[in-house]
Amino acid sequence: MLGFLLNHKETLEIEYLLKREMEELLLDLSDPRIDEVVKRAIVEKYQIVFGIYKRLASPKEQLKYMLNSRKKSP
């Protein structure tokens, strides 16, 4: 386990970066040109990034980025 301290501004920046990454991954999941094997890898990466995001964001914000079964298979 690794831990580090962040000030408020750094926390907001990390949160912003995580949101951008998750949005990019969701966009890739909706692309019909991407193979299903690659999409499964994208879902795995999304789950990891979302796990980090959950540590920073409020429960209300987390709801916006929860991956449901409809988003997994567009």
VOBA-1610 file (N, C-alpha, C; in pm, whole numbers, padded with zeros to 5 digits, always signed):
BEGIN
Met+00084-00118+00000Met+00000+00000+00000Met+00089+00124+00000Leu+00044+00223-00073Leu+00118+00348-00085Leu+00027+00462-00042Gly+00079+00555+00033Gly-00001+00670+00074Gly+00077+00797+00055Phe+00004+00906+00033Phe+00067+01036+00022Phe-00034+01144+00057Leu+00016+01258+00096Leu-00070+01369+00135Leu-00085+01466+00019Leu-00206+01516+00003Leu-00235+01614-00101Leu-00305+01734-00038Asn-00275+01852-00087Asn-00353+01966-00041Asn-00481+01971-00125His-00569+02065-00091His-00701+02071-00157His-00687+02092-00308Lys-00600+02182-00348Lys-00582+02211-00490Lys-00532+02088-00566Glu-00440+02015-00508Glu-00388+01893-00570Glu-00497+01786-00580Thr-00580+01777-00477Thr-00690+01681-00478Thr-00787+01712-00591Leu-00819+01839-00609Leu-00908+01878-00719Leu-00847+01845-00854Glu-00718+01865-00867Glu-00650+01835-00994Glu-00651+01685-01024Ile-00623+01604-00923Ile-00626+01457-00940Ile-00768+01413-00977Glu-00866+01470-00910Glu-01005+01436-00939Glu-01040+01471-01084Tyr-00996+01587-01129Tyr-01019+01630-01267Tyr-00954+01533-01366Leu-00831+01494-01340Leu-00760+01402-01428Leu-00829+01265-01434Leu-00876+01218-01320Leu-00945+01090-01316Leu-01076+01097-01395Lys-01150+01207-01380Lys-01274+01223-01455Lys-01249+01222-01606Arg-01146+01294-01648Arg-01113+01298-01791Arg-01078+01159-01842Glu-01001+01084-01764Glu-00963+00949-01805Glu-01086+00859-01814Met-01176+00868-01716Met-01295+00785-01719Met-01385+00822-01837Glu-01398+00950-01867Glu-01478+00993-01982Glu-01418+00940-02113Glu-01288+00942-02120Glu-01219+00891-02240Glu-01243+00740-02254Leu-01236+00668-02144Leu-01260+00524-02148Leu-01405+00493-02186Leu-01500+00570-02132Leu-01640+00549-02168Leu-01663+00576-02316Leu-01596+00676-02367Leu-01607+00706-02510Leu-01554+00589-02593Asp-01442+00532-02551Asp-01386+00416-02620Asp-01481+00296-02614Leu-01548+00279-02501Leu-01642+00167-02487Leu-01760+00180-02583Ser-01798+00301-02616Ser-01911+00321-02705Ser-01873+00316-02853Asp-01745+00304-02882Asp-01697+00300-03021Asp-01717+00159-03079Pro-01800+00147-03180Pro-01828+00014-03236Pro-01708-00047-03311Arg-01610+00032-03343Arg-01493-00019-03416Arg-01397-00095-03326Ile-01410-00081-03196Ile-01318-00146-03103Ile-01365-00288-03074Asp-01272-00381-03080Asp-01299-00523-03059Asp-01342-00550-02914Glu-01421-00654-02895Glu-01473-00689-02761Glu-01362-00724-02662Val-01255-00786-02709Val-01143-00820-02621Val-01081-00692-02566Val-01065-00594-02651Val-01008-00465-02610Val-01105-00394-02515Lys-01235-00405-02542Lys-01334-00342-02455Lys-01331-00402-02314Arg-01308-00532-02305Arg-01297-00594-02172Arg-01178-00537-02096Ala-01067-00515-02167Ala-00949-00454-02105Ala-00979-00310-02062Ile-01056-00240-02143Ile-01094-00102-02110Ile-01181-00101-01984Val-01273-00196-01973Val-01359-00205-01854Val-01273-00231-01730Glu-01175-00319-01742Glu-01086-00346-01628Glu-01011-00220-01586Lys-00960-00147-01684Lys-00889-00023-01653Lys-00984+00078-01590Tyr-01106+00086-01642Tyr-01205+00179-01589Tyr-01232+00149-01441Gln-01245+00021-01409Gln-01272-00018-01270Gln-01158+00024-01178Ile-01036+00014-01224Ile-00921+00056-01144Ile-00922+00207-01123Val-00943+00281-01231Val-00945+00427-01223Val-01062+00473-01135Phe-01178+00409-01151Phe-01294+00445-01070Phe-01269+00416-00923Gly-01196+00309-00893Gly-01162+00278-00754Gly-01080+00388-00690Ile-00990+00447-00766Ile-00911+00560-00716Ile-01000+00682-00700Tyr-01086+00705-00799Tyr-01177+00820-00796Tyr-01270+00815-00674Lys-01315+00694-00638Lys-01406+00679-00524Lys-01344+00729-00394Arg-01213+00725-00385Arg-01146+00770-00262Arg-01145+00921-00249Leu-01167+00992-00361Leu-01162+01137-00360Leu-01298+01204-00371Ala-01389+01142-00444Ala-01516+01206-00478Ala-01626+01175-00377Ser-01723+01264-00374Ser-01840+01243-00289Ser-01927+01133-00350Pro-02011+01069-00269Pro-02099+00965-00323Pro-02188+01016-00438Lys-02232+01140-00429Lys-02316+01198-00535Lys-02238+01206-00667Glu-02111+01247-00659Glu-02026+01254-00778Glu-01994+01115-00832Gln-01978+01020-00742Gln-01946+00883-00784Gln-02057+00823-00870Leu-02182+00857-00840Leu-02295+00803-00915Leu-02288+00837-01063Lys-02232+00954-01094Lys-02223+00997-01233Lys-02131+00908-01315Tyr-02036+00843-01249Tyr-01935+00766-01322Tyr-01942+00616-01296Met-02046+00570-01225Met-02057+00426-01202Met-02084+00356-01334Leu-02010+00250-01355Leu-02023+00173-01478Leu-02132+00070-01458Asn-02237+00074-01541Asn-02343-00025-01529Asn-02338-00119-01648Ser-02421-00220-01646Ser-02416-00321-01751Ser-02449-00265-01889Arg-02531-00160-01896Arg-02563-00101-02026Arg-02441-00037-02088Lys-02355+00024-02007Lys-02236+00090-02062Lys-02129-00012-02097Lys-02130-00129-02033Lys-02030-00231-02063Lys-02051-00287-02204Ser-02176-00308-02240Ser-02202-00362-02373Ser-02299-00272-02446Pro-02245-00173-02520Pro-02330-00077-02590Pro-02409-00139-02702
//
